[in-house]
Amino acid sequence: MAEVSDGVFVTKAGDESFEADEEVGGSVHVLRDDADVQAGVWAAPEAPAEGTVFEFPHHETVYVLDGEVEIEIEGGPTLNLGPGDMASFRKGVRSTWRPQPGFKEFWVYG
């Protein structure tokens, strides 16, 4: 991530730029991470997951870049998202994520 001017962030998300995501597994490439906005790309782990339970700590929106994911919303529907799909979650929504290998999403919250 590089802040090239005051408030202007630029990055290139090549495979070598991803780091392990300690919070939910997989790997992450961060574009911006400050008090106002957090944004980046997340890639699923190589092996299919049994399902990762996640409670959104912020309002968050995702845009699927590659692959597919099943997201089971607690008390709600099960979403099946693929390339080009977007979803937005309010803070506190509990969900179980089952991404397929090769899944990548762009996420933003703030």
N, C-alpha and C positions, 0 to 999 in steps of 0.2 A: 504494500500500500504506500502510496506517495501523495502527500498534499503538495500539489504543484503551485498552488497559489492559495491565498487565504480562503478557505472553504471550498476548494476545488480538489477532488480526489481522483486519482487515475491509477489503474493497475491492469495487469494482463494475467489472466487466470490459467496459466499453463500447468500441466501435471506436476512439475517440479516445485510449484509455488504453494501446494496444499500442505497443511500440517495436520497432525492427528487432532481430532475433536474429542477432548477428554469428557465433555458433558454427555454426549449421546452416541459416541462412536463415529466411525467413518472419518472423513477428513474435511477440512474447511479452508477456504481462501477468503480472507477478510479484505473488503474494499475500504470500509470506514467503521471505526469503533470509537465513538466519543460519547459525551453526555447527551447529545441530541439525537443521533441516528447511528444504528448499527446495520451493516449490509455486507453481503458477501455471497459466495457460492459454497454449497455443501454437497459432498459426494458420499453415497452410501458405502458401507463396508463391502468388501469383495464377496463375502459369503452371505447368503440369504439369512435374514434375522427372524427369530421366532416372533418378534414383536417388541418394540421398545415403547414403554409407557412414558408419555411426555405431557406435562402441564405447562401451557404457555405462560411464561413469566411477564410477557408484554403482549400488546396487540402485534400481530405479525402477519405479513403477506408473503406468499411464496409463488414463484413462477417456475414451472417444470421445464428444464432445458433438455434432458435426456432421460430415457428409461421410464419406469412405472413405479407407482407406490400405492399401497392400500392404506387408508387412514380411517381407523374406526373411531368415531366420535362417541365419547361416553354419553349415553342417554340420547343419542342422535343417529344419523345415518352413517354408513360406511362409504367413503369416497374412494374412487379409483381414478387416479390422475396420471396423465401422460404428457408428452411434449406439447407445449403450448397452453396447457391448463394452468389456471391461477386459482388460488384459494386464500381467504383471509380469515384469521382466527382472532377472537378477542382474548384478552388477558384472562387466565383462569380456566380456559377450555382444556379438558383432559382428553387425551387421545392415545391410541396405540398405532404406531407406525410400522408398516411392513414393506420397506423398500426392496426392490429387486436389484441385484448387482448391476452396476452401470447407471443407476439413478443419480441425477444431479438436479439441484434446484438453486435458483437465485432467491435469497430471502432478504427482507428488510423489516426493521422494527425501530420504534423510537417513541 
